[in-house]
């Protein structure tokens, strides 16, 4: 019994607060719960809206313009700003060469002298006048004017290469812009058909929805498809507008909605081996030819600097006629000179017009008798730092030109190989796209047969017809890319020449 009482007492103590365990920590007062927001009213299911309106037509595309073939576009190039600018640069080089050649010819000068004097001792005065004429030209082959002519000739050759490059660049731009605008026109037509098809699909979905055969989601999907087609139509119109304006700006003509009727022609790769093409390009590319011309210029300047340093200052003069001596006045005199270093010679003649004095003597000549006078002068540069520096600078320029020529040859080789590979890659895309077009046409024939048999709808035929248009556009775009790649390869080989009918 004592054990039972102990157990009962223990149970009693364990249930009493504060005896068998520590009192619990006081709990903080409960925070007030935020009010529950009211449930928003249920939104009604989305209802289809009216289909979007067609995008506005660009003012440039509002009226159909005249047809423009690729040949006609190329024939307009001579009137373009870029073509005229290249021609003016070439003409400037021509004028420089003409001026250099004119400097080699004879030069004639005429002049006159007048003198007066007053003697304060006796008050005598004198007055005299004479006339002279000088004829000069470059006599020796090493005259600097001959170097100037040869330099101007090389500059004209480089200007011709620059003109050819400018013309070819313009022609390539016309090819690219013409076919880009033509592709944009085809894309616009496809976008119009795609938008029309999407509009008809939306009408069908709305009619099925009215009969309970289509859900609201289906109608909204068709409306979204139409909206996307309208956006693509607007983008296609902008692309065609910009493409036509770009082509017109290059040709220098008024922008219009030209009908571009020339399809891209077939591209043909050269039959020669690639290494042979590279070697041939080295002799035709303007970069190599201009670098070689610059090297010739540098070598000519080096030779001129060495010649100027080595040749002595040597000149010879001669006079014949009534040569004055002492206080006497000279009469008619003919004189000549030759500068050995500059390679130029001159011949001059002078004669007195009149001579008067207050003492009463008057005359047009001189009392001196005829005679001959010779003069010779020579100087040698023993120490010429400026000449040595000029030679060193010319040698550095020659070494730099040699390096530029080697770099140009390497760049041409890499360019030819790159363009050749691009032309191969572009041509390799055509078979698969031809097959895709054949498949699209076969699918259209099948869709038409199923429609005639009542197994498909008119929308299926329209979809197949749109697939054919897309396949044709993709094939023509690839053909244009292949043609442009071939033209770039011809340019890299230095054999591309634009045919415009204008004098080259």
C-alpha positions as semicolon CSV with decimal commas, in nm:
position;residue;x (nm);y (nm);z (nm)
1;X;0,000;0,000;0,000
2;X;0,285;0,237;0,076
3;X;0,422;0,179;-0,275
4;X;0,085;0,260;-0,430
5;X;0,059;0,582;-0,234
6;X;0,406;0,689;-0,350
7;X;0,319;0,633;-0,709
8;X;-0,002;0,828;-0,673
9;X;0,178;1,115;-0,503
10;X;0,438;1,123;-0,781
11;X;0,169;1,138;-1,044
12;X;-0,001;1,416;-0,855
13;X;0,321;1,619;-0,835
14;X;0,406;1,571;-1,198
15;X;0,067;1,715;-1,298
16;X;0,102;2,016;-1,070
17;X;0,249;2,330;-1,240
18;X;0,567;2,462;-1,087
19;X;0,654;2,145;-0,896
20;X;0,763;1,875;-1,136
21;X;0,867;2,111;-1,425
22;X;0,965;2,473;-1,490
23;X;0,684;2,709;-1,573
24;X;0,657;2,779;-1,952
25;X;0,787;3,108;-2,093
26;X;0,521;3,372;-2,128
27;X;0,388;3,388;-2,482
28;X;0,373;3,724;-2,656
29;X;0,037;3,863;-2,738
30;X;-0,096;3,736;-3,069
31;X;-0,058;3,977;-3,365
32;X;-0,366;4,084;-3,545
33;X;-0,394;3,890;-3,876
34;X;-0,415;4,105;-4,191
35;X;-0,756;4,117;-4,347
36;X;-0,811;3,874;-4,630
37;X;-0,846;4,069;-4,958
38;X;-1,167;4,016;-5,140
39;X;-1,157;3,772;-5,424
40;X;-1,141;3,952;-5,759
41;X;-1,433;3,895;-5,984
42;X;-1,380;3,630;-6,245
43;X;-1,278;3,765;-6,582
44;X;-1,487;3,654;-6,875
45;X;-1,306;3,440;-7,129
46;X;-1,117;3,632;-7,396
47;X;-1,322;3,696;-7,702
48;X;-1,177;3,727;-8,052
49;X;-1,142;4,084;-8,169
50;X;-1,166;4,219;-8,518
51;X;-0,874;4,120;-8,742
52;X;-0,606;4,388;-8,781
53;X;-0,613;4,612;-9,080
54;X;-0,353;4,570;-9,352
55;X;-0,045;4,792;-9,307
56;X;-0,040;5,112;-9,515
57;X;0,141;5,092;-9,845
58;X;0,465;5,289;-9,881
59;X;0,427;5,597;-10,106
60;X;0,712;5,466;-10,320
61;X;0,528;5,136;-10,376
62;X;0,186;5,289;-10,428
63;X;0,233;5,322;-10,805
64;X;0,400;5,062;-11,023
65;X;0,721;5,189;-11,182
66;X;0,886;5,101;-11,512
67;X;1,075;4,781;-11,569
68;X;1,451;4,785;-11,510
69;X;1,677;4,508;-11,631
70;X;2,021;4,442;-11,486
71;X;2,186;4,544;-11,813
72;X;1,997;4,874;-11,812
73;X;2,102;4,934;-11,451
74;X;2,468;4,874;-11,538
75;X;2,437;5,107;-11,836
76;X;2,331;5,384;-11,596
77;X;2,651;5,356;-11,394
78;X;2,854;5,617;-11,590
79;X;2,608;5,882;-11,467
80;X;2,636;5,772;-11,104
81;X;2,822;5,993;-10,852
82;X;3,074;5,724;-10,765
83;X;3,164;5,663;-11,129
84;X;3,210;6,035;-11,198
85;X;3,425;6,078;-10,887
86;X;3,657;5,797;-11,000
87;X;3,680;5,950;-11,347
88;X;3,770;6,292;-11,204
89;X;4,047;6,139;-10,994
90;X;4,192;5,976;-11,305
91;X;4,170;6,302;-11,500
92;X;4,359;6,480;-11,222
93;X;4,644;6,229;-11,265
94;X;4,635;6,292;-11,639
95;X;4,671;6,667;-11,587
96;X;4,967;6,608;-11,357
97;X;5,141;6,399;-11,623
98;X;5,074;6,662;-11,888
99;X;5,226;6,929;-11,663
100;X;5,534;6,712;-11,600
101;X;5,585;6,650;-11,972
102;X;5,542;7,018;-12,048
103;X;5,821;7,099;-11,803
104;X;6,063;6,893;-12,013
105;X;6,006;7,103;-12,325
106;X;6,147;7,439;-12,422
107;X;6,088;7,735;-12,199
108;X;6,107;8,089;-12,339
109;X;6,125;8,401;-12,129
110;X;6,149;8,768;-12,226
111;X;6,251;9,056;-12,007
112;X;6,384;9,410;-11,995
113;X;6,614;9,617;-11,775
114;X;6,634;9,992;-11,713
115;X;6,907;10,188;-11,535
116;X;6,957;10,549;-11,435
117;X;7,244;10,715;-11,255
118;X;7,338;11,059;-11,116
119;X;7,693;11,183;-11,063
120;X;7,700;11,423;-10,767
121;X;8,047;11,549;-10,864
122;X;7,970;11,689;-11,208
123;X;7,593;11,659;-11,209
124;X;7,586;11,428;-11,510
125;X;7,298;11,183;-11,541
126;X;7,259;10,875;-11,756
127;X;6,967;10,659;-11,859
128;X;6,977;10,322;-12,035
129;X;6,745;10,032;-12,118
130;X;6,793;9,684;-12,261
131;X;6,584;9,384;-12,364
132;X;6,662;9,014;-12,325
133;X;6,522;8,672;-12,415
134;X;6,609;8,334;-12,258
135;X;6,548;7,987;-12,397
136;X;6,599;7,690;-12,159
137;X;6,537;7,316;-12,162
138;X;6,648;6,989;-12,003
139;X;6,941;6,861;-12,206
140;X;7,090;6,573;-12,009
141;X;6,899;6,245;-11,943
142;X;6,947;6,263;-11,567
143;X;6,768;6,595;-11,534
144;X;6,517;6,584;-11,244
145;X;6,231;6,678;-11,478
146;X;6,270;6,341;-11,651
147;X;6,233;6,166;-11,315
148;X;5,923;6,375;-11,253
149;X;5,773;6,258;-11,582
150;X;5,840;5,893;-11,505
151;X;5,691;5,934;-11,157
152;X;5,381;6,099;-11,304
153;X;5,345;5,812;-11,551
154;X;5,350;5,560;-11,268
155;X;5,100;5,773;-11,076
156;X;4,870;5,767;-11,380
157;X;4,896;5,387;-11,393
158;X;4,796;5,367;-11,027
159;X;4,509;5,609;-11,090
160;X;4,389;5,382;-11,372
161;X;4,393;5,086;-11,134
162;X;4,203;5,286;-10,874
163;X;3,946;5,384;-11,136
164;X;3,904;5,021;-11,241
165;X;3,860;4,913;-10,880
166;X;3,606;5,188;-10,815
167;X;3,407;5,092;-11,124
168;X;3,413;4,723;-11,039
169;X;3,308;4,796;-10,682
170;X;3,014;4,999;-10,810
171;X;2,916;4,720;-11,049
172;X;2,929;4,460;-10,771
173;X;2,715;4,690;-10,558
174;X;2,460;4,712;-10,839
175;X;2,452;4,332;-10,871
176;X;2,404;4,289;-10,498
177;X;2,147;4,566;-10,457
178;X;1,954;4,465;-10,768
179;X;1,906;4,105;-10,657
180;X;1,846;4,210;-10,296
181;X;1,563;4,438;-10,411
182;X;1,431;4,164;-10,638
183;X;1,434;3,920;-10,344
184;X;1,254;4,180;-10,133
185;X;0,985;4,207;-10,403
186;X;0,937;3,830;-10,400
187;X;0,925;3,830;-10,021
188;X;0,662;4,103;-10,032
189;X;0,447;3,896;-10,267
190;X;0,485;3,594;-10,040
191;X;0,398;3,806;-9,736
192;X;0,083;3,930;-9,909
193;X;-0,027;3,577;-9,993
194;X;0,059;3,464;-9,641
195;X;-0,149;3,744;-9,491
196;X;-0,441;3,666;-9,724
197;X;-0,422;3,298;-9,631
198;X;-0,413;3,382;-9,261
199;X;-0,718;3,608;-9,304
200;X;-0,913;3,330;-9,472
201;X;-0,809;3,083;-9,202
202;X;-0,936;3,328;-8,940
203;X;-1,268;3,361;-9,121
204;X;-1,305;2,983;-9,131
205;X;-1,223;2,954;-8,759
206;X;-1,477;3,226;-8,674
207;X;-1,743;3,049;-8,878
208;X;-1,664;2,718;-8,706
209;X;-1,675;2,895;-8,370
210;X;-2,023;3,027;-8,450
211;X;-2,133;2,668;-8,521
212;X;-1,968;2,541;-8,206
213;X;-1,709;2,339;-8,400
214;X;-1,406;2,540;-8,283
215;X;-1,293;2,675;-7,950
216;X;-1,216;3,036;-7,865
217;X;-0,850;2,941;-7,830
218;X;-0,847;2,823;-8,190
219;X;-0,989;3,154;-8,308
220;X;-0,733;3,346;-8,104
221;X;-0,452;3,135;-8,250
222;X;-0,573;3,216;-8,600
223;X;-0,594;3,584;-8,514
224;X;-0,239;3,578;-8,375
225;X;-0,123;3,413;-8,697
226;X;-0,287;3,690;-8,899
227;X;-0,129;3,960;-8,683
228;X;0,213;3,803;-8,732
229;X;0,152;3,786;-9,107
230;X;0,052;4,153;-9,111
231;X;0,373;4,243;-8,925
232;X;0,578;4,043;-9,176
233;X;0,395;4,219;-9,461
234;X;0,482;4,559;-9,315
235;X;0,847;4,456;-9,274
236;X;0,856;4,325;-9,632
237;X;0,721;4,655;-9,765
238;X;0,988;4,845;-9,573
239;X;1,263;4,617;-9,701
240;X;1,155;4,662;-10,064
241;X;1,123;5,039;-10,022
242;X;1,472;5,063;-9,873
243;X;1,619;4,826;-10,133
244;X;1,480;5,027;-10,426
245;X;1,602;5,354;-10,276
246;X;1,950;5,210;-10,218
247;X;1,974;5,089;-10,577
248;X;1,847;5,423;-10,710
249;X;2,100;5,612;-10,498
250;X;2,386;5,401;-10,632
251;X;2,273;5,457;-10,991
252;X;2,203;5,826;-10,935
253;X;1,840;5,801;-11,057
254;X;1,504;5,897;-10,910
255;X;1,364;5,630;-10,673
256;X;1,059;5,446;-10,805
257;X;0,889;5,109;-10,774
258;X;1,094;4,960;-11,055
259;X;0,998;4,616;-11,182
260;X;1,324;4,422;-11,165
261;X;1,285;4,166;-11,440
262;X;1,634;4,011;-11,467
263;X;1,671;3,677;-11,293
264;X;2,022;3,577;-11,178
265;X;2,224;3,398;-11,442
266;X;2,411;3,076;-11,381
267;X;2,754;3,103;-11,221
268;X;3,050;2,913;-11,364
269;X;3,366;2,848;-11,167
270;X;3,704;2,874;-11,343
271;X;3,834;2,543;-11,477
272;X;4,199;2,606;-11,388
273;X;4,358;2,472;-11,072
274;X;4,353;2,693;-10,765
275;X;4,731;2,736;-10,753
276;X;4,732;2,850;-11,116
277;X;4,459;3,101;-11,036
278;X;4,664;3,240;-10,750
279;X;4,972;3,286;-10,968
280;X;4,767;3,455;-11,239
281;X;4,608;3,690;-10,983
282;X;4,953;3,813;-10,877
283;X;5,001;3,965;-11,222
284;X;4,654;4,120;-11,246
285;X;4,541;4,236;-10,905
286;X;4,558;4,610;-10,854
287;X;4,697;4,574;-10,502
288;X;5,006;4,394;-10,633
289;X;5,045;4,622;-10,934
290;X;5,017;4,938;-10,723
291;X;5,262;4,801;-10,467
292;X;5,508;4,725;-10,748
293;X;5,460;5,077;-10,885
294;X;5,524;5,226;-10,542
295;X;5,841;5,017;-10,520
296;X;5,957;5,160;-10,852
297;X;5,893;5,509;-10,717
298;X;6,094;5,436;-10,404
299;X;6,386;5,296;-10,604
300;X;6,379;5,597;-10,837
301;X;6,392;5,834;-10,538
302;X;6,684;5,638;-10,394
303;X;6,871;5,661;-10,726
304;X;6,799;6,034;-10,744
305;X;6,928;6,087;-10,389
306;X;7,247;5,893;-10,461
307;X;7,298;6,083;-10,787
308;X;7,245;6,416;-10,617
309;X;7,502;6,321;-10,354
310;X;7,760;6,197;-10,604
311;X;7,744;6,451;-10,887
312;X;7,952;6,768;-10,843
313;X;7,820;7,116;-10,886
314;X;7,956;7,183;-11,236
315;X;7,845;7,458;-11,470
316;X;7,976;7,606;-11,794
317;X;7,892;7,950;-11,931
318;X;7,983;8,130;-12,254
319;X;7,920;8,483;-12,383
320;X;7,976;8,630;-12,728
321;X;7,916;8,977;-12,865
322;X;7,985;9,329;-12,752
323;X;8,098;9,245;-12,403
324;X;8,166;9,546;-12,182
325;X;8,479;9,572;-11,972
326;X;8,573;9,803;-11,696
327;X;8,336;10,102;-11,695
328;X;8,219;10,045;-12,048
329;X;7,866;9,936;-12,130
330;X;7,807;9,609;-12,309
331;X;7,616;9,590;-12,632
332;X;7,434;9,301;-12,792
333;X;7,536;8,977;-12,619
334;X;7,448;8,612;-12,673
335;X;7,519;8,382;-12,382
336;X;7,467;8,016;-12,299
337;X;7,498;7,800;-11,990
338;X;7,492;7,433;-11,897
339;X;7,438;7,301;-11,547
340;X;7,589;6,955;-11,536
341;X;7,418;6,848;-11,214
342;X;7,066;6,960;-11,296
343;X;7,108;6,864;-11,664
344;X;6,956;7,188;-11,788
345;X;7,089;7,431;-12,047
346;X;6,988;7,781;-12,145
347;X;7,054;8,025;-12,426
348;X;6,990;8,397;-12,387
349;X;7,036;8,714;-12,588
350;X;7,032;9,074;-12,471
351;X;7,063;9,406;-12,653
352;X;7,057;9,766;-12,537
353;X;6,760;9,973;-12,645
354;X;6,903;10,320;-12,578
355;X;7,152;10,500;-12,359
356;X;7,157;10,876;-12,283
357;X;7,353;11,104;-12,055
358;X;7,343;11,474;-11,961
359;X;7,687;11,527;-12,117
360;X;7,524;11,499;-12,459
361;X;7,618;11,147;-12,561
362;X;7,330;10,942;-12,689
363;X;7,329;10,601;-12,848
364;X;7,167;10,265;-12,870
365;X;7,478;10,059;-12,850
366;X;7,824;10,053;-12,703
367;X;8,173;10,139;-12,806
368;X;8,304;9,808;-12,687
369;X;8,422;9,569;-12,955
370;X;8,312;9,214;-13,011
371;X;8,450;8,937;-12,795
372;X;8,406;8,597;-12,636
373;X;8,397;8,507;-12,266
374;X;8,398;8,159;-12,111
375;X;8,325;8,065;-11,751
376;X;8,362;7,740;-11,560
377;X;8,269;7,662;-11,201
378;X;8,283;7,336;-11,004
379;X;8,212;7,234;-10,647
380;X;8,233;6,894;-10,480
381;X;8,052;6,807;-10,158
382;X;8,313;6,648;-9,934
383;X;8,085;6,647;-9,630
384;X;7,711;6,651;-9,688
385;X;7,504;6,528;-9,387
386;X;7,178;6,632;-9,549
387;X;7,253;6,429;-9,861
388;X;7,353;6,125;-9,655
389;X;7,034;6,151;-9,452
390;X;6,828;6,171;-9,772
391;X;6,994;5,852;-9,901
392;X;6,927;5,669;-9,574
393;X;6,563;5,779;-9,577
394;X;6,522;5,664;-9,938
395;X;6,670;5,325;-9,855
396;X;6,426;5,284;-9,567
397;X;6,136;5,377;-9,794
398;X;6,256;5,123;-10,051
399;X;6,272;4,846;-9,791
400;X;5,923;4,938;-9,673
401;X;5,791;4,926;-10,029
402;X;5,947;4,582;-10,083
403;X;5,774;4,457;-9,768
404;X;5,444;4,610;-9,882
405;X;5,474;4,425;-10,213
406;X;5,534;4,093;-10,039
407;X;5,238;4,159;-9,807
408;X;5,014;4,245;-10,101
409;X;5,102;3,920;-10,275
410;X;5,019;3,722;-9,960
411;X;4,690;3,908;-9,914
412;X;4,594;3,839;-10,274
413;X;4,663;3,469;-10,234
414;X;4,447;3,446;-9,921
415;X;4,171;3,647;-10,085
416;X;4,165;3,423;-10,392
417;X;4,150;3,108;-10,182
418;X;3,874;3,250;-9,964
419;X;3,664;3,368;-10,259
420;X;3,714;3,037;-10,436
421;X;3,586;2,846;-10,132
422;X;3,290;3,082;-10,096
423;X;3,199;3,026;-10,460
424;X;3,218;2,649;-10,409
425;X;3,000;2,669;-10,098
426;X;2,741;2,888;-10,271
427;X;2,721;2,653;-10,571
428;X;2,686;2,351;-10,341
429;X;2,360;2,491;-10,198
430;X;2,176;2,484;-10,530
431;X;2,104;2,109;-10,577
432;X;1,925;2,076;-10,243
433;X;1,713;2,385;-10,311
434;X;1,625;2,257;-10,658
435;X;1,509;1,935;-10,498
436;X;1,309;2,130;-10,239
437;X;1,137;2,324;-10,517
438;X;1,054;2,003;-10,705
439;X;0,908;1,856;-10,386
440;X;0,699;2,169;-10,323
441;X;0,561;2,157;-10,677
442;X;0,479;1,789;-10,635
443;X;0,304;1,865;-10,306
444;X;0,100;2,135;-10,482
445;X;-0,004;1,892;-10,755
446;X;-0,105;1,639;-10,491
447;X;-0,303;1,902;-10,298
448;X;-0,485;2,008;-10,613
449;X;-0,568;1,645;-10,696
450;X;-0,698;1,585;-10,343
451;X;-0,904;1,903;-10,359
452;X;-1,058;1,801;-10,689
453;X;-1,140;1,461;-10,533
454;X;-1,301;1,631;-10,234
455;X;-1,036;1,507;-9,989
456;X;-0,892;1,847;-9,896
457;X;-0,993;2,211;-9,879
458;X;-0,901;2,515;-10,086
459;X;-0,690;2,636;-9,792
460;X;-0,469;2,330;-9,829
461;X;-0,412;2,419;-10,195
462;X;-0,332;2,779;-10,103
463;X;-0,086;2,660;-9,840
464;X;0,088;2,433;-10,092
465;X;0,099;2,715;-10,346
466;X;0,258;2,942;-10,085
467;X;0,517;2,672;-10,015
468;X;0,606;2,666;-10,385
469;X;0,650;3,045;-10,385
470;X;0,875;3,024;-10,080
471;X;1,083;2,749;-10,241
472;X;1,120;2,953;-10,560
473;X;1,228;3,257;-10,359
474;X;1,483;3,053;-10,166
475;X;1,625;2,904;-10,486
476;X;1,653;3,242;-10,659
477;X;1,819;3,393;-10,353
478;X;2,073;3,109;-10,355
479;X;2,132;3,156;-10,729
480;X;2,193;3,527;-10,672
481;X;2,433;3,446;-10,390
482;X;2,618;3,200;-10,615
483;X;2,643;3,460;-10,892
484;X;2,769;3,727;-10,651
485;X;3,024;3,483;-10,509
486;X;3,144;3,410;-10,863
487;X;3,176;3,783;-10,937
488;X;3,373;3,834;-10,616
489;X;3,599;3,549;-10,723
490;X;3,651;3,715;-11,062
491;X;3,736;4,038;-10,882
492;X;3,984;3,853;-10,661
493;X;4,143;3,707;-10,974
494;X;4,160;4,051;-11,137
495;X;3,956;3,942;-11,441
496;X;3,623;4,110;-11,363
497;X;3,543;4,400;-11,597
498;X;3,209;4,576;-11,577
499;X;3,034;4,611;-11,912
500;X;2,839;4,937;-11,934
501;X;2,887;5,047;-12,294
502;X;3,082;5,351;-12,174
503;X;3,445;5,412;-12,273
504;X;3,685;5,259;-12,024
